[in-house]
Amino acid sequence: MNPKKLIFKGLFAVLFIGLTIGCFRGERPVMTDETPKVHNWFNINTVDELYEFLTYEEGSIPLVSAHRGGPHDGYPENCLTTIGKVAGEMPAIMEIDIAMTKDSVLVLMHDETLNRTSTGKGKVSNKTFAQLQELKLKDNDGQVTDYVIPTLKDILYWGKGKVLFTLDIKKSVPYEKVLEVVREAKAEASSIIITYSANQASAVNKLAPDLMISATIKNQDDLTRLSDLGIPDNRLIAFVGTSEPDSALYSLLRQHGIKSILGTMGNLDKAADKSGFQRYAELVERGADVLSTDRPFEAWKALDFYIKKRSLTSTYINW
């Protein structure tokens, strides 16, 4: 055989093996047998269906949003296995945090540094993805687990049909990079971009006018500003804060067909822990549509009872 062909075949073989090993290292949800097998809860295949599902109407299904993916004993935050564990119990929104490595790979990580949630140290932005894959995640008690830091791309591929995501993008990460991955994974119908100001919401809407946005709305002025910036009501879900708002705000949002997310992480979760899980149903009864919580299993116990008692249904949830 021609020596040049032999060299070419050898290089191809090395490249193929390298790519194969790279694809199967760590927690790779598209490609490994260890990927969580979860019921496809959501019958949402297009962004139009997502808009309709997230538009408020009487009898809408209340949902749990698992803060940082729902970490609990032995299950770290922002971890595929943790998300799979929560999604095995309920139809849920998963709030996840997105950071970027030195070589521009988007990964799930809340903190600027690796110290608290992994066996690594230093800034995420100073490490390559290959370096991160050598690390293990820690649970909330600081115990080291067998799980590794997942990529946003893999999480989105895995999650389609199984969960909805709210994507909390860290300050150093360009929106464009995140939107590129959402497009590549064809995850538009399962992704909601979190923003913290009207200007951020406007920037996302200009870059991706078809995508849903979570915007902070705590009063009429906040809603008016978003409208003045050209963001349609049916592209919005409102984060109303971490304490219950005045009932007038819920009424205003519902008049616009906008569902609300109430953050219960913190004091409201603590109150529910003391008084009983039924407290979560009371929050929904008073106007919240989604509860963003650090206690997803307890919150879902209340909401499941609430849904069944009222015989609530949705064509977009596969019970």
C-alpha positions in Angstrom: 0.0 0.0 0.0 1.1 3.6 -0.7 3.0 4.8 2.4 1.1 8.1 2.3 -2.2 6.1 2.5 -0.9 4.2 5.5 0.1 7.4 7.3 -3.4 8.9 6.5 -5.2 5.7 7.8 -3.1 5.7 10.9 -3.8 9.4 11.6 -7.5 8.8 11.0 -7.5 5.8 13.4 -5.8 7.9 16.1 -8.3 10.7 15.6 -11.3 8.4 15.7 -10.1 6.7 18.9 -9.4 10.1 20.5 -12.9 11.4 19.6 -14.5 8.2 20.8 -12.7 8.3 24.1 -13.5 12.0 24.4 -17.2 11.4 23.8 -17.5 8.6 26.4 -15.5 10.3 29.2 -17.5 11.4 32.3 -21.2 12.0 32.4 -22.1 12.1 28.7 -25.9 11.9 28.6 -26.3 11.2 24.9 -23.8 8.4 24.7 -23.6 6.3 27.9 -25.5 3.5 29.5 -25.4 5.4 32.8 -27.6 8.2 31.5 -30.8 8.6 33.6 -33.8 6.9 32.0 -36.7 9.2 32.7 -40.3 9.3 31.5 -41.0 11.9 28.8 -43.2 14.2 30.8 -43.7 17.0 28.3 -45.5 16.8 25.0 -43.9 20.0 23.8 -42.2 19.9 20.5 -42.3 23.4 19.1 -41.8 26.9 20.6 -45.4 27.7 19.8 -46.5 24.8 22.0 -44.1 26.1 24.7 -45.7 29.6 24.5 -49.1 28.1 24.8 -48.1 25.9 27.8 -46.6 28.8 29.6 -49.5 31.2 28.9 -51.7 31.5 32.0 -55.2 30.3 31.8 -57.7 29.1 34.4 -56.9 25.6 35.5 -53.2 25.7 34.5 -51.0 23.0 35.9 -48.8 24.4 38.7 -45.1 23.2 38.5 -42.1 22.8 40.6 -38.8 24.4 39.4 -35.8 22.6 41.0 -33.3 25.2 42.0 -29.8 24.3 40.7 -31.3 21.0 39.5 -32.6 19.8 42.9 -29.5 18.8 44.9 -30.1 16.6 47.9 -28.1 14.0 50.0 -25.6 12.3 47.7 -26.8 14.2 44.6 -24.8 17.4 43.7 -26.3 20.6 42.3 -26.1 21.2 38.5 -25.6 17.5 37.9 -27.3 15.3 35.3 -27.9 12.4 37.7 -29.5 14.8 40.2 -31.8 16.3 37.5 -32.7 12.8 36.4 -33.5 11.8 40.0 -35.9 14.7 40.4 -37.4 14.2 36.9 -38.0 10.6 37.8 -40.7 11.8 40.2 -42.4 14.7 38.6 -42.8 17.0 35.5 -40.5 19.8 36.4 -38.6 22.9 35.3 -34.9 22.6 36.1 -33.1 25.8 36.9 -29.5 25.3 36.0 -26.4 27.6 36.0 -24.1 28.0 33.1 -20.4 28.9 33.2 -17.7 28.8 30.5 -14.3 27.1 30.5 -11.0 28.5 29.3 -11.5 26.8 26.0 -15.1 28.1 25.6 -17.1 25.0 26.6 -20.3 25.7 28.4 -20.7 23.7 31.6 -23.0 23.6 34.6 -21.6 25.4 37.5 -23.1 28.0 39.8 -20.0 29.5 41.5 -17.2 31.4 39.8 -14.8 29.0 41.4 -14.7 25.2 41.6 -13.9 25.0 45.3 -17.4 24.6 46.9 -19.0 22.1 44.5 -16.1 20.0 43.2 -12.8 18.5 44.0 -11.1 21.3 42.0 -9.9 24.7 43.0 -9.7 28.0 41.2 -11.9 29.7 38.6 -13.9 27.7 36.1 -12.8 30.2 33.4 -9.1 29.4 34.0 -9.6 25.6 33.4 -10.0 23.7 30.2 -12.9 21.3 29.8 -10.5 18.4 29.8 -9.2 19.6 33.2 -12.7 19.8 34.6 -13.5 16.3 33.5 -10.8 15.0 35.9 -12.8 16.4 38.8 -15.7 15.0 40.9 -18.8 16.9 42.1 -19.6 17.3 45.8 -23.0 17.2 47.3 -24.4 20.0 49.6 -22.7 18.4 52.6 -19.3 18.6 50.9 -19.2 14.8 50.3 -17.4 13.8 47.1 -19.6 11.8 44.6 -18.8 9.8 41.5 -20.4 12.5 39.2 -18.6 14.8 36.9 -19.3 18.3 35.6 -21.7 18.1 32.6 -21.8 20.2 29.5 -24.8 22.4 28.7 -25.0 20.7 25.3 -25.4 17.2 26.7 -27.9 18.3 29.3 -30.1 20.0 26.7 -29.9 16.9 24.4 -30.9 14.7 27.2 -33.7 16.9 28.6 -35.9 17.3 25.5 -39.3 15.9 26.4 -38.2 15.0 29.9 -37.9 18.5 31.6 -38.1 22.2 30.9 -35.0 24.3 31.6 -34.5 27.8 32.9 -30.9 28.8 32.0 -29.2 31.0 34.5 -26.2 32.5 32.5 -23.3 33.7 34.5 -22.0 37.2 33.9 -18.8 36.2 32.1 -20.8 34.0 29.6 -22.0 35.7 26.4 -25.6 35.1 25.6 -24.6 34.3 22.0 -22.7 31.3 23.1 -25.6 29.9 25.1 -28.1 30.6 22.3 -25.7 28.8 19.8 -25.8 25.6 22.0 -29.6 25.9 22.4 -29.9 26.0 18.6 -27.4 23.2 18.0 -29.3 21.0 20.5 -32.6 22.0 18.9 -33.8 22.7 22.5 -35.7 25.9 21.8 -39.0 24.2 22.9 -37.5 23.3 26.3 -35.4 26.3 27.2 -36.2 29.5 29.0 -33.5 32.2 29.3 -33.2 33.8 32.7 -32.6 37.6 32.8 -32.3 40.0 35.7 -33.1 43.3 34.2 -35.3 44.7 31.4 -32.1 45.5 29.4 -30.9 42.0 29.6 -34.4 40.7 28.6 -34.3 43.1 25.6 -30.8 41.9 24.6 -31.9 38.2 24.6 -35.1 39.1 22.8 -33.2 40.8 20.0 -30.7 37.9 19.6 -33.5 35.2 19.8 -37.0 36.7 19.5 -38.5 33.2 19.4 -37.2 32.1 22.8 -39.0 32.3 26.1 -37.5 34.7 28.7 -37.8 34.6 32.5 -37.9 38.3 33.5 -38.1 39.9 37.0 -41.5 41.5 37.2 -42.4 42.9 40.6 -44.8 45.7 39.6 -46.6 47.4 36.8 -43.6 49.5 35.9 -41.5 46.4 35.3 -44.1 45.0 32.9 -44.5 48.3 31.1 -40.8 48.6 30.6 -40.5 45.2 29.0 -43.5 46.0 26.7 -41.9 49.3 25.7 -38.7 47.4 24.8 -40.8 45.3 22.4 -41.0 42.0 24.3 -44.3 40.3 23.7 -46.3 39.0 26.7 -46.3 35.5 25.3 -42.5 35.3 25.4 -42.4 36.1 29.1 -42.7 34.1 32.4 -42.4 36.4 35.4 -40.1 35.9 38.3 -41.8 37.7 41.1 -39.2 37.4 43.8 -38.4 35.2 46.9 -41.3 36.5 49.0 -45.0 36.5 48.2 -46.0 39.6 46.2 -49.2 41.5 46.6 -52.2 39.7 45.0 -52.6 42.6 42.6 -49.4 41.6 40.9 -50.7 38.1 40.3 -53.9 39.5 38.9 -52.0 41.9 36.6 -49.8 39.1 35.2 -52.8 36.8 34.6 -54.6 39.6 32.7 -51.6 39.5 30.4 -51.5 35.7 30.2 -48.2 35.7 32.0 -47.4 32.9 34.4 -45.4 33.6 37.6 -42.4 32.0 39.2 -42.2 32.4 43.0 -38.8 31.7 44.5 -39.4 29.7 47.7 -35.7 28.9 48.3 -34.9 30.5 51.6 -37.6 31.7 54.0 -40.6 30.2 52.2 -38.9 26.8 52.1 -38.0 27.1 55.8 -41.6 28.0 56.6 -42.9 25.0 54.7 -40.4 22.7 56.4 -41.8 23.9 59.8 -45.5 24.0 59.0 -45.9 21.1 56.5 -45.7 20.5 52.8 -49.3 21.8 52.3 -47.8 25.3 52.6 -46.7 25.0 49.0 -50.2 24.4 47.8 -51.3 27.5 49.6 -48.7 29.5 47.7 -50.2 28.2 44.5 -53.8 28.9 45.7 -52.8 32.5 46.3 -51.5 33.0 42.8 -48.1 31.4 42.1 -47.9 29.2 39.0 -44.3 27.8 39.4 -42.5 27.3 42.7 -38.7 27.6 42.4 -37.6 25.5 45.4 -34.7 23.8 47.1 -37.2 21.1 48.3 -38.7 19.8 45.0 -39.9 16.5 46.4 -41.8 18.1 49.2 -43.2 20.8 47.0 -44.3 18.3 44.4 -46.1 16.2 47.1 -48.3 19.2 47.8 -48.8 20.2 44.1 -49.6 16.6 43.1 -52.3 16.5 45.7 -53.5 19.9 44.6 -53.7 18.8 40.9 -55.5 15.6 41.6 -58.0 17.2 43.9 -59.0 19.6 41.2 -58.7 17.1 38.3 -56.4 19.5 36.5 -55.0 18.2 33.1 -52.9 19.5 30.2 -52.4 18.2 26.7 -48.8 19.1 27.1 -48.0 16.8 30.1 -47.8 13.0 29.7 -49.2 11.7 33.0 
